[in-house]
Amino acid sequence: MVISSCSLSWISPCLSHKLNLPHSIYLPRNTATSSSNTVFCALETTPSRESHCQRRPLLLGIGALSTNLQPTNLLFAQEISDRYGSFVDYEDGYSYVYPIDWKEFDFRARDSSFEDRYLQLQNVRVKFIPTEKKDIRDLGPMEEVIYSLVKHIYAAPNQRSTIYDMQERTIDEKHYYTFEYVLASPNYSGASFATIAIGNGEYYTLIVGANERRWKRVRDQHKVVADSFRLLDI
């Protein structure tokens, strides 16, 4: 596994001008890392991709999670404690882990999503859209791609965006961008990690976030979720 980390304080004046940085703030942050329950989505024949396969909770244990993750990621699997469950979707080609006490819920037509049982603003959700691109690198330099996403897609007009550390990870020859950001408005501020990747003809986005006031307490937990996202070959 190859990981490169990008703290945005080093961005050159030329790139800063190109990205129009006054609209957004970049700050570095430190990071940290950490299943017995698995939500399993088997590959089934359906009339259309709109039809969803049944998601069945399986008590597979850490050994099964190790199998769902690729062999080169066994170390990661071994580091996951019983505090996390895993979601594996063989039909749509992705997997990730989530805090074991979260529950599945419907979130604005996302393909999958889990939320804290008591704090609904604390959740993870995954969506994907078709693309002709073959790799996340095909979208352009990581800094430009992430800045454009946060500023022009994730942030509402009344929100101020702050982007923290960026990482590019290469796992089994697949590339992932993971980044941390905060969106602040007059009435609410939320902090999140996002992981984006391209494969199987789809552009995948995982976002895991919480109220910014709780972020220090849950940040490490949420980073585990963001780092766990994997593409599966289908």
N, C-alpha and C positions, 0 to 999 in steps of 0.2 A: 504494500500500500504506500503510495506516494502522497504526501501532504505538503502543500505550500501555503503559508499564511501571509496575509496582506494587511498591514496596518496603514490606514490611509493618510497618516501624517506625512508620508514621503512623497505624495503625488506632486509631480513637477508643475511649475507655473503654467507651462503650456497646456498640460492636461487639465489643470484646474480651470483654466479659461475655457477650454473646450467643453467641460462638463458643467460650466456655470455654477460653481460650487457655492456661491453666496445663498442659494436657495436651500441648501442642505448642509448640515454639520457632520463632520466625520471625527470620531473619537475612538482611540484604541481601548480595548478591554482585555482582561485576562480570561482564560477559559479553563474548564475542567471536565472530566468524564466520569461515568459509573461504568428464562421466562417460563414462567411455568404455564401460563394460559396463552393459547394461540387461537386467534380468529383466522380460520382457514377458508380461502376462496378457491375452490377447485375449478379446473377448466371444464366447462360444460358446453354442450351444443345449445345455442339459443337462437331464436329467430333473427335477432339483431344485436348489435353491441349495446343498444340501449337497455336490453334485458339484463338484469343483474343476476349473477350466480348467488346461490344461497351462501350466507356466511355462517359457518358452524363453529361454535366454540369447542376446541379440542384440548384436552389435558395432555399435552405432548412432552412437556418437560424441556430442560435445557438442551438435551441431546437432539431433540427434534429441531429446535431453533438453530443449533449448530449446523444441521443439515440444510435448513432453508437458506441460511447464509452460505456464501460460497466458501470452499476450503481455505482460501487465503485469508478469510475473515474469522477463523476459528478463535483467534486470540480475543477478538472483540466479543464473540459469543460467550467465552469463558468469563469475561469481565462483567457481564450482565447478571445482576442478582435476581432474586425472586420478587423484586419490586416492580418488574416490568413484564408485560405480556407482549405478544407479537402478533402483527397482522400480516398475513401472506396472501396475496392475490395472484394466483397463477394465470387467471384469465386476462388480466390487464397488465401483468408483468412488473410487479413491485412488491416490496415488503418494508416494514419498519416496526419498531417497538414503541410502546406507550406505557405510562404508569399503570400498574396492575389494578388500581382502584378506580380508574376512569371507566366510563360507560360509553357505548357506541350511540351516536345520535345522528340525525339528518341535519346537514349544514348547507343550505343554499345550493343544493344539487352537487355538492362535492361527492367524489367517488367513495371516499371513506372518511370518517371523522370520529374522534373520541373526545369526551370532555370530563372535567372533574365533576364528581357527583354533587358537589355543593357550591362550587364556584364555576359557573358556566362560561365565564369569560376566559377561563383557563382551559385551553383545548388544543388539539392537533387536527388538521384536516389536509386531505390530499385531493388534488384535481389534476386533470391532464387534458390537453387539446392536441389535435393532429398537427403534424409539422412535416415538411419535406427535409428538414435538417437532419443530419445523422449524429451530431454530437453537440453538446452544450458549447464547446469552443467555436462552433460554426456561427454563433450569434455575435462573436466579437470579443474584444478584451474583457476580462472579468470585471474590471473596475467600471467600464462604461455600461456593460450589461446590467450590473447590479444597481448602479446609480439610476439608470433609466427606469428600471422596474419600480424601485422604491419611490422615486419622485413622481413618475408619471402614471404608474399603474396602481401601486398600493396606497399611496397617499391621496386623501380627498383634498379638494381645493383649500379647505380651512385648516388643514393639518400641517404641522412643521415636522419634517423628517430628519432623523439623525441616524447615520449609518456607522456601525462599529466594525469590528474585525471581519475580514473576508478570508475564506479559505477555499482553495481548490484541492480536491482529493481525487486520486486515481486508484480505483479498486477494480481488479480483474479487467483492466484496459477500458473501463468506463469512467467518465469524468463527471464530477459533481462540484457545484459551487454552493457553499454554505456561508451565510452571513447573518449578522445580528443588526437589528434596527429598532428604532422607537418612532412611533407616530403620535404626536401630541396635538391636541385641540384644546380649546378653552375649557371644555367640560370633562375630558377624558384623555389619558395617556396610556398607550399599550406598548409593550415590548415583545419582540418576537425573534425567533430564529427561522430562517427559510433555507431549504435545500432545493435546488433546481437541477434537472438533468434531462437528457434527451436519449431516447432509445425506443425500439419497437414502433417507430413512426409516430411517437407521441412526445410532447413536451410536458414533463411532470413537475409539479410544484408541491412541496410539503411545507406547511407553516405551522409552527407550534408557538403559542404565545400566552401572555397573562397580563393582568393589570400591572403597570409599571411600579406601583407601590409594593407589590409582592415579588418583584423580579429578583431581588437579591436572594430571597429564600428559595426560589424555584429555578433559578437560572441553570445551575448545573444539571438538574434533572431534565430540563428542556433541551439542553445541549446534547445529552445522550440520545434523545428522540431524533433530533435533527441529524446527528451523525450516523444514525442507524439506517437511514433510508438507502435501499438498494434496488437497482433495476434487475429484473429477471428476464432471461431470454425466453421469448414465446414464439 
